[in-house]
Amino acid sequence: MIKTLTKVGNSKAVILPAQMIIKFKLGRMVMIEETENGILIRAIQKETSFQKKLKKARENKEEIYRRMRQDANDPKVQAYYANPENHIGDVANEVID
């Protein structure tokens, strides 16, 4: 598709067809990236709940590590994991909440 650049102040703009906006679920804001082949315009993806929790965990990693060290030295926690019926994957989710 060939489009004409439209002057907007000191900049230029491309008018996208409504069908394309709907098809690619473009909102008020878009991501524009430079690539080897030119410019890529794409929809901004909403963060999933997993991505939000991961971001929060990264932001609070020092506190998470501190709590993990504290729990590792807790006799109750050590006794829990000493029991072969319990698994290392039994991590409390509230550590990252």
C-alpha positions in Angstrom: 0.0 0.0 0.0 1.4 3.4 -0.9 0.4 6.4 1.3 1.2 10.1 1.1 2.9 11.8 4.0 0.8 14.7 5.4 2.4 17.8 6.9 1.5 18.2 10.6 3.4 21.2 12.0 7.1 20.5 11.6 6.4 16.8 11.3 4.8 14.4 8.8 2.0 11.9 9.4 0.6 8.9 7.6 -3.2 8.4 7.6 -4.0 4.7 8.1 -7.2 3.2 6.7 -9.9 2.5 9.3 -10.0 -1.2 8.2 -6.3 -1.5 9.0 -6.7 0.1 12.4 -9.5 -2.4 13.2 -7.7 -5.4 11.8 -4.5 -4.7 13.8 -6.3 -3.5 16.9 -4.5 -0.2 17.0 -5.5 2.1 19.8 -4.8 5.8 20.5 -1.0 5.0 20.8 1.1 2.7 18.7 4.7 1.4 18.9 7.0 2.6 16.1 10.3 0.8 15.7 13.2 1.1 13.3 14.1 -2.1 11.6 16.6 -3.2 9.0 13.8 -3.0 6.3 12.3 0.3 7.4 9.7 1.4 10.0 7.4 -1.0 11.8 4.1 0.3 13.3 2.4 -2.1 15.7 -0.2 -2.2 18.4 0.9 -1.7 22.0 0.3 -5.0 23.8 -1.5 -4.8 27.2 0.4 -6.5 30.0 -1.0 -9.8 31.1 -1.4 -10.6 34.8 1.7 -12.8 34.6 3.8 -9.9 33.1 2.5 -7.5 35.8 3.6 -10.0 38.5 6.9 -10.6 36.9 7.5 -6.8 36.6 6.6 -6.4 40.3 8.9 -9.3 41.3 11.8 -7.7 39.4 11.1 -4.3 41.0 11.0 -6.0 44.5 13.7 -8.6 44.0 15.9 -7.4 47.0 12.9 -7.7 49.3 12.1 -11.1 47.9 15.7 -12.3 48.3 15.7 -11.0 51.9 12.5 -12.9 52.7 13.9 -16.1 51.0 17.1 -15.9 53.1 15.0 -15.3 56.3 12.7 -18.2 55.4 15.7 -20.5 54.6 17.0 -20.0 58.2 13.5 -20.6 59.8 13.5 -23.9 61.7 9.8 -24.5 60.6 10.7 -24.0 57.0 13.7 -26.3 57.3 11.6 -29.0 58.9 8.9 -28.7 56.2 11.4 -29.3 53.4 13.2 -32.0 55.4 10.0 -34.0 55.0 10.3 -36.1 51.7 6.6 -35.7 51.1 7.0 -31.9 50.6 8.5 -30.5 47.4 10.8 -27.6 46.7 8.2 -26.3 44.3 5.8 -25.6 47.2 6.7 -21.9 47.3 4.3 -19.5 48.9 3.0 -17.2 46.1 2.6 -14.3 48.6 6.4 -13.8 48.2 5.8 -12.0 44.9 2.3 -10.6 45.7 
